[in-house]
Amino acid sequence: MMKLLQDFVFQPIFPVLPLAIIAGLILLWLIVNVTKKKGVARWEKTLRITIAILAVLLIIGIDLRPMKEVSGGKNTVKNLDVLFCIDTTMSMWALDPLQSGCGTRYDQLVETTNYIMDNLNGANFGLVKFENTSKIIAPFTSDVEDIKDAISVISMPSTFYSEGTSLNPAFIDMQTMISYSKKKENRKTMVVFISDGEVTNEEEMMDFSPLAESIDIGAVIGLGSPEGGKMMTEYNDYIYDYTTHQDAVSIPDTENLSRVAQMLGIEYIQPYNPSECDVMIEKAIAMSRDVEEDVEITVYDDYYQYLLWPLMALLAVEVWFSIRRKV
């Protein structure tokens, strides 16, 4: 008996001690009441007392809520790793006149990444951001909400620390993440590089083409309108250009983005709506497949419901006795 109970975990619904005391008092009252009844056969008294004792034990058993631990399991996922490489330089907080209804370029980035994640259920997602330096924000994970939260909480860089910007810092961390994805058996690697392409320092663009052979699908997504937009600061005013003596205007560089796309061997998209990424998403879905993965999870199977049926049966017998006495 003790060995059997060792397999169970108990999570009481109500405090056991007060319930046991109340149940014991009710049981005592029932025993005294049944014993004092006249004109009742001895076998009936014995049976009704036995029913009362068993009912109290079952009620306490139900309150204990016995459960068995079940470990491990399988989860169906896609064999697809999606790497978001996002530009978080100051220009990404520009407000383009033609797209002002969508907020800043970074607001568009959040909307676009959310759209892609919502339409690639079961994929793993990773996140790299770059400005003056690059950083791996999240390794590949199936927890979409973690990636969404990580992207949404990124704030604009301070104007005090902003320097000339380049696309080059993204390379090393992209290479790290893509190499990690390719080490996993039968995985497809998708890269989504999102930027406005603006480069404000004198660095020559690096050659991104060594990454191409490890990328199965993806796109460079360009944000911003050809007219450009004024850039907000953390103080909700515009950055001032002391050379023109006017508010600074950030102009997207589609040529830079086209070059990156060509070197990575993926398409270049300049969407005005996230749904313009649908073709890329459909290709990714067609290329990937569902696989089962072992996952370390612990769940508990409830067993208290198995005690309800005998309790109901005992109550039915007691009701029958009460009706029989009245007839």
C-alpha positions in Angstrom: 0.0 0.0 0.0 2.8 2.4 1.0 4.7 1.6 -2.2 1.6 2.4 -4.3 1.1 5.8 -2.5 4.8 6.7 -3.2 3.9 7.0 -6.9 1.4 9.8 -6.1 1.8 13.5 -5.5 -0.8 15.2 -3.4 -2.1 18.8 -3.9 -4.9 19.3 -1.4 -7.8 21.4 -2.6 -8.8 22.5 1.0 -6.6 22.3 4.2 -6.8 18.6 5.2 -6.8 19.0 9.0 -9.8 21.3 9.3 -11.7 19.2 6.7 -10.8 15.9 8.6 -12.0 17.4 11.9 -15.3 18.6 10.4 -15.8 15.2 8.6 -15.0 13.3 11.8 -17.6 15.3 13.8 -20.3 14.7 11.1 -19.4 11.0 11.0 -19.7 10.8 14.8 -23.1 12.5 14.7 -24.3 10.1 12.0 -23.1 7.0 13.9 -24.9 8.2 17.1 -28.0 9.1 15.1 -28.2 5.7 13.3 -27.4 3.7 16.4 -30.3 5.4 18.4 -32.9 4.7 15.7 -35.5 2.2 16.8 -37.2 -0.3 14.5 -34.1 -0.5 12.2 -32.6 -3.9 11.5 -29.0 -4.4 12.8 -27.7 -5.2 9.3 -29.1 -1.9 8.1 -27.5 0.1 10.9 -24.1 -1.6 10.2 -24.4 -0.9 6.5 -25.3 2.8 6.9 -22.5 3.4 9.3 -20.1 1.6 6.9 -21.4 3.8 4.1 -20.8 7.0 6.2 -17.2 5.9 7.0 -16.4 5.1 3.4 -18.0 8.4 2.2 -15.9 10.4 4.6 -12.7 8.6 3.6 -13.6 9.2 -0.1 -14.2 12.9 0.5 -10.9 13.3 2.2 -9.2 11.3 -0.6 -10.8 13.7 -3.2 -9.6 16.7 -1.2 -6.0 15.4 -1.2 -6.2 15.5 -5.0 -3.9 12.6 -5.8 -1.8 13.0 -9.0 0.8 11.0 -10.8 3.8 12.7 -12.4 4.3 12.1 -16.1 7.7 13.3 -17.5 8.8 13.8 -21.0 6.8 14.1 -24.2 6.9 15.0 -27.8 6.3 18.3 -29.5 5.6 18.9 -33.2 7.7 21.7 -34.6 9.0 22.8 -38.0 12.6 22.0 -39.0 13.1 25.7 -39.6 15.3 28.2 -37.9 14.5 31.8 -38.6 17.1 34.4 -37.8 16.0 38.0 -37.5 18.9 40.4 -37.9 17.5 43.8 -37.1 19.0 47.3 -37.5 18.6 49.4 -34.3 20.6 52.5 -35.3 19.2 56.0 -34.8 17.8 56.2 -38.3 15.3 53.4 -37.6 13.4 55.9 -35.5 12.9 58.1 -38.5 9.3 59.1 -39.4 8.8 58.8 -43.1 6.1 61.1 -44.4 4.5 58.5 -46.7 4.5 55.9 -43.9 3.8 58.1 -40.9 0.6 56.3 -40.2 2.7 53.3 -39.4 4.9 55.2 -36.9 8.6 55.0 -37.1 10.6 52.6 -39.2 11.2 50.6 -36.0 7.4 50.4 -35.5 7.2 48.9 -39.0 10.0 46.4 -38.1 8.0 45.2 -35.0 4.9 44.8 -37.1 6.7 42.9 -39.8 8.6 40.5 -37.5 5.3 39.8 -35.6 3.6 39.0 -38.9 6.3 36.6 -39.9 6.3 34.8 -36.6 2.5 34.5 -36.5 2.5 32.9 -39.9 5.4 30.5 -39.3 3.9 28.4 -36.5 6.3 25.8 -35.1 9.5 27.4 -36.3 12.4 28.4 -34.1 13.4 32.0 -34.0 16.6 33.8 -33.1 17.5 37.5 -32.8 20.5 39.6 -33.6 20.5 43.3 -33.4 23.2 45.7 -34.6 24.0 49.4 -34.4 27.6 50.5 -33.7 28.2 46.9 -32.4 26.2 43.7 -32.8 24.7 41.5 -30.1 22.9 38.1 -30.0 19.7 39.0 -28.1 18.1 35.5 -28.2 19.4 32.1 -29.5 17.0 30.0 -31.5 13.9 29.2 -29.5 10.3 28.0 -30.1 9.0 30.5 -27.6 7.6 33.2 -30.0 6.5 35.5 -27.2 10.1 35.8 -25.9 11.3 37.0 -29.3 8.3 39.4 -29.7 9.0 40.8 -26.2 12.7 41.1 -26.9 12.1 43.1 -30.1 9.3 45.3 -28.7 11.4 46.5 -25.6 14.4 47.7 -27.7 14.6 51.5 -27.4 16.2 54.0 -29.6 19.9 54.6 -28.9 20.9 57.7 -27.1 22.1 60.7 -29.3 25.0 61.1 -26.9 26.5 57.7 -27.9 25.5 57.6 -31.5 28.4 57.3 -34.0 28.7 56.7 -37.7 26.7 53.6 -38.6 27.4 50.6 -40.8 25.9 47.3 -41.8 29.2 45.5 -41.1 28.8 44.8 -37.3 26.0 42.3 -38.1 28.3 39.9 -39.9 30.0 38.1 -37.0 26.9 37.4 -35.0 24.9 36.4 -38.1 27.7 33.9 -38.9 27.6 32.5 -35.3 23.8 32.0 -35.4 23.7 30.5 -38.9 26.6 28.1 -38.1 24.8 27.0 -35.0 21.6 26.3 -37.0 23.5 24.3 -39.6 25.0 22.1 -37.0 21.6 20.7 -36.2 20.5 17.7 -38.4 18.0 18.2 -41.1 17.3 21.9 -40.3 16.5 24.7 -42.8 17.9 28.1 -42.1 16.0 31.3 -43.0 17.5 34.8 -42.6 15.4 37.9 -42.4 17.7 41.0 -42.4 15.7 44.2 -41.7 17.3 47.7 -42.1 17.0 51.0 -43.9 20.4 50.5 -45.3 21.7 53.9 -44.3 25.5 53.9 -43.7 27.0 57.1 -42.2 30.6 56.2 -41.7 33.5 55.6 -44.2 33.7 51.8 -43.8 33.6 49.8 -47.0 30.9 47.2 -46.9 32.0 43.7 -45.9 31.5 40.7 -48.1 28.5 38.9 -46.7 28.6 36.2 -49.4 30.4 33.5 -47.3 27.1 33.2 -45.4 25.1 32.5 -48.5 25.9 28.7 -48.8 24.4 28.1 -45.3 21.1 30.1 -45.9 18.2 28.2 -47.5 15.7 31.0 -47.8 15.1 34.5 -46.5 14.9 38.2 -47.5 16.5 41.5 -46.9 13.6 43.8 -45.9 14.1 47.5 -46.6 12.2 50.1 -44.5 11.7 53.8 -45.1 10.4 55.9 -48.0 12.6 57.4 -50.8 11.9 60.9 -49.5 13.4 59.9 -46.1 12.2 61.0 -42.7 13.2 63.1 -39.8 14.7 61.3 -36.9 13.3 61.4 -33.4 15.5 61.7 -30.3 14.8 60.2 -26.8 13.5 63.7 -25.9 10.7 63.6 -28.5 12.2 66.2 -30.7 14.1 66.0 -34.0 17.9 65.6 -34.5 19.4 68.8 -35.8 21.8 68.8 -38.7 24.4 71.5 -38.0 25.7 71.4 -41.6 22.3 72.3 -43.2 21.0 74.1 -40.2 17.8 72.1 -40.5 16.3 69.0 -39.0 18.3 65.9 -40.0 16.7 63.7 -42.6 17.5 60.0 -42.9 17.4 58.6 -46.5 17.2 54.8 -46.9 19.9 53.3 -49.1 18.2 50.7 -51.2 21.5 50.1 -53.1 23.2 48.9 -49.9 20.3 46.6 -49.1 20.2 45.2 -52.6 23.9 44.4 -52.4 23.5 42.6 -49.0 20.6 40.6 -50.5 22.7 39.7 -53.5 25.6 38.6 -51.4 23.4 36.5 -49.1 21.6 34.9 -52.1 18.2 36.0 -50.9 15.5 38.3 -52.2 15.1 42.0 -51.5 11.7 43.3 -50.3 10.6 46.8 -49.6 7.2 46.3 -48.2 4.6 48.9 -47.4 2.5 46.2 -45.7 3.8 43.1 -43.9 1.6 40.9 -46.1 4.0 41.6 -48.9 6.2 39.0 -47.1 3.6 36.3 -47.9 5.5 34.8 -50.9 8.6 34.4 -48.8 6.6 32.9 -45.9 4.8 30.4 -48.3 8.2 29.3 -49.7 9.5 28.7 -46.2 6.5 26.7 -45.3 6.8 24.6 -48.5 10.5 24.0 -47.8 10.2 23.0 -44.2 8.4 20.0 -42.7 6.9 19.1 -39.3 9.1 16.9 -37.1 8.6 15.5 -33.6 11.1 16.5 -30.9 11.5 15.1 -27.5 10.9 17.7 -24.9 11.6 17.7 -21.2 8.2 18.5 -19.7 6.6 17.5 -16.4 2.8 17.2 -16.2 0.5 15.7 -13.6 -2.5 13.3 -14.3 -5.3 13.8 -11.8 -6.8 10.7 -10.1 -9.3 12.3 -7.8 -12.1 11.9 -10.3 -11.9 8.1 -9.9 -13.0 8.6 -6.3 -16.1 10.5 -7.3 -18.0 7.5 -8.8 -17.9 5.3 -5.7 -18.8 8.3 -3.6 -21.9 8.9 -5.8 -22.8 5.3 -5.5 -22.6 5.4 -1.7 -24.7 8.5 -1.6 -27.3 6.9 -4.0 -27.6 3.9 -1.5 -28.0 6.3 1.4 -30.7 8.2 -0.5 -32.5 4.9 -1.2 -32.4 4.0 2.5 -33.9 7.4 3.4 -36.7 7.1 0.8 -37.4 3.5 1.9 -37.9 4.6 5.5 -40.4 7.2 4.5 -42.5 5.0 2.2 
